[in-house]
Amino acid sequence: MKKLILSIILLLVSGAGISQNLPQYNKAYFTGYSTFSHLPVRHQVKKVVPQITYKIENIQKGTSKYYVKLFDTNGNMTSLKGYDAKDRLISEIKAEYANGKMQHYSTYIRNRLEKSMTYAWNADRKMTLMEERNRKNKVVNKNTWTYNSDNCLESSIDYKKGTEKIDLAWFYAYHSACNKSKSVLKNGKGEVLKTWTYAQKDASDSVKTKQKKNSTNKWEEVDQIYLIYVNQSFDEKGKVIKNITKVNKSDSSMVEYKRFNFKEELIFHATYLNSRKRPLKVLTFKNNKILNLNIYEYENDLLISHETSYRNKYKRTTKYQYNADDNLISLKVFNKNEQLISYTSITY
């Protein structure tokens, strides 16, 4: 249970021990905040409901537990309580919102506070503060952001653990509204660690035209239906990585993606049902052998099956069922021998 609660704590990136590959952005900015849609089961509620109850049965161990999740009228989760088979409260999450944005949430284990998160937003609903405190109410992570008159990111500050002292600070300048000209990373003493510069973008220049100017980045028209984009980038060691993306010509929706390492070895391959959000088959490779395999099946755009395996030794298949509102109502997990190992029922 503790692992479940701790898994929702946002992991903010500390600037300590800066590597040669210095970050261009404060990574915490992209972390955002949890919507709790993955607890205790990952799914999206299609129709807003006031309450969801999850009953999880471990068939192999013969144990069970259940969770009760409450929502406000906007569909935001305000409470998640976990109980054991004897109806004893073993975990809890409390969340508060304002104007549709999360302001605060706290996690508890057996009524003891574990951690809390606080957020602040500007008038344009952009995050200006993210702060994490431990059970003793001491700040363990803190990040702030400011924006210019065009509402473009102006600065991003990462503070040292438990202090108000700056660890890393990013500053951004622009040619015009959000057309970035420069990024500067400084340490807590104000010393410049790295600077990135950017050329003026020509808004009238189409993506296709721009790629033709660069031999390592180009669009190739396969037929009347698909386009393929070939791009070369670099990994953290400066070695070339080749990316090949296949999209529908009509709307640029994703169909296929491949990544090759500097040895021209395939390291990632995925196919999609016309969207990144609907993968069909995802494989990762190591030394030309399949490392991970994920296969997805859909029915009326709803995921009905997900098979995952690792080095062909670990395999799990999850089957999904839905109600008339397209809300998930059950998950059945099977092992490689097709034996049921866990069952989750969901009521609304």
Secondary structure, 3 states (H helix, E strand, C coil): CHHHHHCCCCCCCCCCCCCCCCCCCCCHHHHCCCCCCCCCCCCCCCCCCCEEEEEEEECCCCEEEEEEEEECCCCCEEEEEEEECCCCEEEEEEEEEECCEEEEEEEEECCEEEEEEEEEECCCCCEEEEEEECCCCCEEEEEEEEECCCCCEEEEEEECCCCCCEEEEEEEEEEECCEEEEEEEEECCCCEEEEEECCCCCCCCCHHHHHHCECCEEEEECCCCEEEEEEEEECCCCCEEEEEEEEECCCCCEEEEEEECCCCCEEEEEEECCCCCCEEEEEEEECCEEEEEEEEEEECCEEEEEEEEECCCEEEEEEEEECCCCCEEEEEEECCCCCEEEEEEEEC
